[in-house]
Amino acid sequence: MVKMKMQRLDKKQETKYALITGATGGLGKAFVRALAKRGYALLLTGRSADKLQALATETMEKYAVEVRYYPADLSNEGDRYAMMEKIADENFRISLLANVAGADVQKGLEAYTQEKIAFQCRVNFEAAVCMCKFAIEHRAERLEIVNITSVSGIYPMPYFAIYSALKGALTSFSVSLREEMKGKNVSVTAILPGAMPTREDIKEQIQGQGLWGKLAVKTPDEVAEYSLKAVRKNKRKKIVGFWNKVMRVSTAWLPTGWRLKFIAKRWSKISKDAF
Ligand SMILES: NC(=O)c1ccc[n+]([C@@H]2O[C@H](COP(=O)([O-])OP(=O)(O)OC[C@H]3O[C@@H](n4cnc5c(N)ncnc54)[C@H](OP(=O)(O)O)[C@@H]3O)[C@@H](O)[C@H]2O)c1
């Protein structure tokens, strides 16, 4: 009996476990594919048990890897702790954490409810930080953390203000954490994607951007592959795609007032919600 338990523990220690938040979304599924192809055993989270179950079944059939799933609303502390407790009870040692979950509410502050402000802050920042802490405490000999932020976090964005501030905060946090973890076998990389055609509303938005949309867009699979290579090299932060880098450099010299006016004009025409 003891021998069997020890064998199971040895097997767990050999297996590389990757924990993915937002696994059921467009980019999350791309991480699932990329990591399954690399032979990782997967620990998946998202809110919907049905979606997670379907994804787990499909992934196990296609890639023959171990997949576990933990439904949890990351904006809810209780859900989060329960999910962490289940993973900790199983004694999984985490080799890679991909913080992918995000909620992109887009509107002016006046149009928000208090509840939605809290929801967005918790999913986009608080949960990602708590997941980093959890993964560090339950890490394998070596741990890689990929935090998905956004190019939106580079500049203040009127009418997308909360999202861009939170993505900027997550980038800043990741860069600091990377420094704190130096010499401890933990890599932390912030990935700043531009547009990715994941949901229908985002696809329409990209189409509406004409030539820029075509140039700047990257598929979720490209972003996931790029992220895994970047964290393997322990990069600090990476903007995804040549044209997004060009945009960053070419707009940096613009007076702040002009930039804000341009962004406000553009984003005030779009309103979208997430719960
Ligand atoms: N798509 C883009 O153009 C783009 C650009 C830059 C950055 N990003 C960032 O990339 C990440 C993935 O984006 P995506 O386009 O793949 O989004 P998506 O398809 O909408 O997926 C979002 C994921 O987050 C999960 N999620 C949302 N709220 C949650 C909550 N309260 N608790 C637990 N999970 C929650 C969703 O799970 P359930 O709904 O199943 O619960 C889903 O798996 C996000 O962080 C986003 O901000 C996206």
The ligand as an SDF file (V2000), in Angstrom:
LIG
                    3D

 48 52  0  0  0  0  0  0  0  0999 V2000
   -8.5830   38.6620  -27.9410 N   0  0  0  0  0  0  0  0  0  0  0  0
   -7.8420   39.7490  -27.9740 C   0  0  0  0  0  0  0  0  0  0  0  0
   -7.8610   40.5070  -28.9570 O   0  0  0  0  0  0  0  0  0  0  0  0
   -6.9350   40.0790  -26.8230 C   0  0  0  0  0  0  0  0  0  0  0  0
   -5.9690   41.0840  -26.9800 C   0  0  0  0  0  0  0  0  0  0  0  0
   -5.0960   41.3490  -25.9360 C   0  0  0  0  0  0  0  0  0  0  0  0
   -5.1870   40.6440  -24.7490 C   0  0  0  0  0  0  0  0  0  0  0  0
   -6.1530   39.6890  -24.6020 N   0  0  0  0  0  0  0  0  0  0  0  0
   -6.2120   38.9520  -23.3370 C   0  0  0  0  0  0  0  0  0  0  0  0
   -6.0290   37.5720  -23.6210 O   0  0  0  0  0  0  0  0  0  0  0  0
   -6.7440   36.7770  -22.6610 C   0  0  0  0  0  0  0  0  0  0  0  0
   -7.6380   35.7750  -23.3770 C   0  0  0  0  0  0  0  0  0  0  0  0
   -8.5140   36.4740  -24.2330 O   0  0  0  0  0  0  0  0  0  0  0  0
   -9.5380   35.7240  -25.1880 P   0  0  0  0  0  0  0  0  0  0  0  0
   -9.7400   36.6210  -26.3570 O   0  0  0  0  0  0  0  0  0  0  0  0
   -9.1280   34.3130  -25.3770 O   0  0  0  0  0  0  0  0  0  0  0  0
  -10.8520   35.8120  -24.2930 O   0  0  0  0  0  0  0  0  0  0  0  0
  -12.1410   34.8630  -24.2210 P   0  0  0  0  0  0  0  0  0  0  0  0
  -12.2200   33.9820  -25.4140 O   0  0  0  0  0  0  0  0  0  0  0  0
  -13.2740   35.7630  -23.8870 O   0  0  0  0  0  0  0  0  0  0  0  0
  -11.7940   33.9440  -22.9630 O   0  0  0  0  0  0  0  0  0  0  0  0
  -11.7570   34.4640  -21.6770 C   0  0  0  0  0  0  0  0  0  0  0  0
  -11.4730   33.3400  -20.7230 C   0  0  0  0  0  0  0  0  0  0  0  0
  -11.4610   33.8840  -19.3890 O   0  0  0  0  0  0  0  0  0  0  0  0
  -12.3500   33.1400  -18.5880 C   0  0  0  0  0  0  0  0  0  0  0  0
  -12.9950   33.9790  -17.5860 N   0  0  0  0  0  0  0  0  0  0  0  0
  -13.6120   35.1720  -17.7610 C   0  0  0  0  0  0  0  0  0  0  0  0
  -14.1180   35.6190  -16.6070 N   0  0  0  0  0  0  0  0  0  0  0  0
  -13.8160   34.6680  -15.6830 C   0  0  0  0  0  0  0  0  0  0  0  0
  -14.0830   34.5290  -14.2960 C   0  0  0  0  0  0  0  0  0  0  0  0
  -14.7790   35.4410  -13.6120 N   0  0  0  0  0  0  0  0  0  0  0  0
  -13.6350   33.4370  -13.6760 N   0  0  0  0  0  0  0  0  0  0  0  0
  -12.9490   32.4780  -14.3450 C   0  0  0  0  0  0  0  0  0  0  0  0
  -12.6600   32.5510  -15.6370 N   0  0  0  0  0  0  0  0  0  0  0  0
  -13.0970   33.6310  -16.3010 C   0  0  0  0  0  0  0  0  0  0  0  0
  -13.3940   32.5880  -19.5570 C   0  0  0  0  0  0  0  0  0  0  0  0
  -13.9620   31.4150  -19.0220 O   0  0  0  0  0  0  0  0  0  0  0  0
  -15.5500   31.1050  -18.9910 P   0  0  0  0  0  0  0  0  0  0  0  0
  -16.2510   32.2330  -19.6910 O   0  0  0  0  0  0  0  0  0  0  0  0
  -15.6860   29.7850  -19.6450 O   0  0  0  0  0  0  0  0  0  0  0  0
  -15.7990   31.0730  -17.5600 O   0  0  0  0  0  0  0  0  0  0  0  0
  -12.5430   32.2680  -20.7680 C   0  0  0  0  0  0  0  0  0  0  0  0
  -11.9350   31.0110  -20.5970 O   0  0  0  0  0  0  0  0  0  0  0  0
   -7.4840   37.7680  -21.7710 C   0  0  0  0  0  0  0  0  0  0  0  0
   -6.7440   38.0000  -20.6120 O   0  0  0  0  0  0  0  0  0  0  0  0
   -7.5430   39.0280  -22.6240 C   0  0  0  0  0  0  0  0  0  0  0  0
   -7.6540   40.1830  -21.8380 O   0  0  0  0  0  0  0  0  0  0  0  0
   -7.0250   39.3990  -25.5970 C   0  0  0  0  0  0  0  0  0  0  0  0
  1  2  1  0
  2  3  2  0
  2  4  1  0
  4  5  1  0
  4 48  2  0
  5  6  2  0
  6  7  1  0
  7  8  2  0
  8  9  1  0
  8 48  1  0
  9 10  1  0
  9 46  1  0
 10 11  1  0
 11 12  1  0
 11 44  1  0
 12 13  1  0
 13 14  1  0
 14 15  2  0
 14 16  1  0
 14 17  1  0
 17 18  1  0
 18 19  2  0
 18 20  1  0
 18 21  1  0
 21 22  1  0
 22 23  1  0
 23 24  1  0
 23 42  1  0
 24 25  1  0
 25 26  1  0
 25 36  1  0
 26 27  1  0
 26 35  1  0
 27 28  2  0
 28 29  1  0
 29 30  1  0
 29 35  2  0
 30 31  1  0
 30 32  2  0
 32 33  1  0
 33 34  2  0
 34 35  1  0
 36 37  1  0
 36 42  1  0
 37 38  1  0
 38 39  2  0
 38 40  1  0
 38 41  1  0
 42 43  1  0
 44 45  1  0
 44 46  1  0
 46 47  1  0
M  CHG  2   8   1  16  -1
M  END
$$$$
